[in-house]
């Protein structure tokens, strides 16, 4: 179902795209982006929304950032 412009995505839509948001963060880290720059991205805000709504299922973007950055070393 296409989104009407200005309408935020549903939790189901966010969950369906979780791996895409993680992949986007990994790519941003590979590009050498700073944490501040990554925090201004759509992927960060979507990951944050998932964590706020379902904290037992989804880690915070800060945690994911640290884990992905460590894995890239």
C-alpha positions as CSV (number, residue, x, y, z in Angstrom):
1,X,0.0,0.0,0.0
2,X,1.6,3.3,-1.0
3,X,2.1,5.9,1.6
4,X,0.3,9.3,1.4
5,X,3.0,12.0,1.5
6,X,3.4,13.3,5.1
7,X,2.0,10.2,6.8
8,X,4.5,8.4,9.0
9,X,5.1,4.7,8.3
10,X,3.3,2.1,10.4
11,X,5.1,-0.1,12.9
12,X,4.6,-3.0,10.5
13,X,6.2,-1.1,7.6
14,X,9.1,-0.1,9.9
15,X,9.6,-3.8,11.0
16,X,9.5,-5.0,7.4
17,X,12.3,-2.6,6.5
18,X,14.5,-3.1,9.6
19,X,17.2,-4.9,7.8
20,X,17.3,-2.2,5.1
21,X,17.8,0.5,7.8
22,X,20.6,-1.5,9.4
23,X,22.2,-1.9,6.0
24,X,22.0,1.8,5.4
25,X,23.7,2.5,8.7
26,X,26.5,0.0,7.8
27,X,27.0,1.8,4.4
28,X,27.1,5.2,6.1
29,X,29.8,3.9,8.5
30,X,31.8,2.4,5.6
31,X,31.7,5.9,4.0
32,X,33.2,7.3,7.1
33,X,30.3,9.4,8.2
34,X,30.3,10.8,11.7
35,X,27.8,9.8,14.3
36,X,26.3,13.3,14.1
37,X,25.8,13.0,10.4
38,X,24.2,9.5,10.7
39,X,21.9,10.8,13.5
40,X,20.4,13.2,10.9
41,X,19.4,10.4,8.5
42,X,16.1,8.7,7.8
43,X,17.5,5.3,8.8
44,X,18.5,6.6,12.3
45,X,15.0,8.1,12.9
46,X,13.3,4.9,11.7
47,X,15.5,2.7,14.0
48,X,14.8,5.1,16.8
49,X,11.1,4.8,16.3
50,X,11.3,1.0,16.3
51,X,13.3,1.0,19.6
52,X,10.9,3.5,21.2
53,X,7.8,1.5,20.2
54,X,9.3,-2.0,20.7
55,X,12.3,-1.7,23.0
56,X,12.3,-5.4,23.9
57,X,12.6,-6.4,20.2
58,X,14.8,-3.6,18.7
59,X,18.0,-2.2,20.1
60,X,18.7,1.6,20.2
61,X,20.4,3.1,17.2
62,X,23.2,4.2,19.5
63,X,23.8,0.5,20.3
64,X,23.6,-0.6,16.7
65,X,26.0,2.2,15.7
66,X,28.6,0.9,18.3
67,X,28.2,-2.7,17.2
68,X,28.4,-2.0,13.5
69,X,31.3,0.3,13.9
70,X,33.2,-2.3,16.0
71,X,32.4,-5.0,13.4
72,X,33.9,-2.8,10.6
73,X,37.3,-2.6,12.3
